[in-house]
Amino acid sequence: MSEESTITTILAIWGAVLSSFTLGWNIFRDFMQRGRLRVTCYIGHIVGNPSISHKENLLVWTVTNIGREPVVLTTVGGSFGETAFLINTGDPLPKTLAPGDYFTGYTNDLSVLEPKLKYLAAYDSLGRTFKAPKKTVKKLKEKYASGEYNSENSQSNNLLHPTAKSGG
């Protein structure tokens, strides 16, 4: 093997490695820069709204855009397996969430926390489903089943504070 072909081989290998790294980096960057939503669900109360009793338990969705691109949030809801449900949040949806923006919606119908509930989620305009953490949903279902969310048993120190910490 001559010196020229050795140099050519080394340069070809270097070029292949460098272009593979560049391709991998571009795919990773594009994946990380897309819009992503974090969904947090908890039981809370609203204070200061005369149309809603401050003692009424509400299932609250907080949806935050943790990505680097805007995301169009179309609905919030969940699934019982084969059957999905959507929540009429009262606030207009769809809503474009810029990076760092959030949306809060709620329902007073806690019956969605029945044992058949599979997940609580938010949906975007691209058809993606962003689910609340399983651990949070499990705790909400357990507390609902135990009767903890009955109006007589609710505590006033729950005012819009998560009952379970969610991870991203």
Secondary structure, 3 states (H helix, E strand, C coil): CCHHHHHHHHHHHHHHHHHHHHHHHHHHHHHHHCCCEEEEEEEECCCCCCCCCCCCCEEEEEEEECCCCCEEEEEEEEECCCCEEECCCCCCCCEEECCCCEEEEEECCHHHHCCCCCEEEEEECCCCEEECCHHHHHHHHHHHHCCCCCHHHCCHHHCCCCCCCCCC
